[in-house]
Amino acid sequence: MRKRWSVIVMLSFCCLALSGCSRPGEETGAGAKGDLAKERLYAGYPFDAPGALDLGVQPLSMPEGSVSELLTRDGVLAAQLKAQNLVLRPFPFYKGKNIQELMTRGDLEAGFLGDMPAISAAASGDIVIVAMVKQGFSSIVAGGPMLVKDLKGKRVATGLGSTAHFTLLNALENEGLTERDVELVGMEVTEMPKALAEGRIDAFSAWEPTPVMALAAHPEFHLVHKGLNFAFLCLRRDFVAAHPEEARNIAAAVARACLWMRQPGNLDRAAHWITASASGFQGAPYGLTADQAIAITRNDLLNIPIAPQIPERLLREKGMLWKEFTFLKRLGKIPEATAWSRIQQSFDLDMLRGVQADGKGRAPASFDYREGGEERGAR
């Protein structure tokens, strides 16, 4: 059911009984059982409220978690949406795959997605990708010093079909190896450091912040290889068509968040907000420190000069996203008949450029990030 956009309902967004929710490492969402409605966590999410702009966020992922946290606290954006009888409601998820499926189904109007879910959403649903919120790395981490070639015959854990899986295959290929040369173990990313420490696996390939936390907690672990990955803000195309002004305001809010975090002292505040939200979401202290969150956000977003604009080079055939696209087709994650042009056409490179040029009209340099309160941050 699509939402009736003309009516605003200010919904009190409470904790959703997190004590009964799945923890990281348990099966969660459609990726585990194929039916989100039956999941203990997501079954309670009240989608389809009139006047609601529902946003899927991943508070445990960095640095996109920092950007989404600021969007939920952005008084400028809230006022702009309220003027159009809309209210932004963030729904937290453990996996981008779940956000992708709910966007495709129409329950979410917007979401922060890593490169693999974003490509899958572009292939199976009608979305618009408007901003880049991460240019970071997936890393292969081993229990001790070794090279990529030493992974032959070893037990290597990864999220199957993920950007970390793609990074692992690329690294093996560069050494003349294939996936058949390792014992591949499908595993939840949050379980990997413990499994490695206990000797149940010999290495893992994962995205941030898992490698940073694992290497900090286990000095004996060894970084073997790193491969690029990305994350994006995605909007449903029907929402953009029905609410072009609001879509541009959301894009402006992403640009504003990056601008604010680049100013002295502000990144510290954002890091404390996101670590608190992540802890609240998972019902346990977040393993990432504020200093680690700062480092990841700076390295994987703020130090990228063009960010949050999407670089045109990403859309070139034979480029990074094209290779991930062909990887997903080989795995059967997207239909073989899907054309690369469909993915290219899902990227809107002009929206963010336009709002950044229209500084006066959309106030990208006017800041109003609100402290505290149960209505702030990812619940």
Secondary structure, DSSP 8 states (H G I E B T S, - for coil): ----TTS----------GGGS--TTS--SHHHHS-GGG-TTGGG--TT-TTEEEEEE-TTSTTHHHHHHHHHHBHHHHHHHHTTT-EEEEEE-S-HHHHHHHHHHTS-SEEEEEHHHHHHHHHHS-EEEEEEEEEEEEEEEESSS--GGGGTT-EEEE-TTSHHHHHHHHHHHHTT--GGGSEEEE--GGGHHHHHHTTS-SEEEEETTHHHHHHHH-TT-EEEEEEEEEEEEEEEHHHHHH-HHHHHHHHHHHHHHHHHHTSTTHHHHHHHHHHHHHHHHHTS--SS-HHHHHHHHIIIIITSTTTTS--GGGGSTTSHHHHHHHHHHHTTSS-TT--HHHHHTTB-SHHHHHHHH-HHHH-TT---B----TTSS--
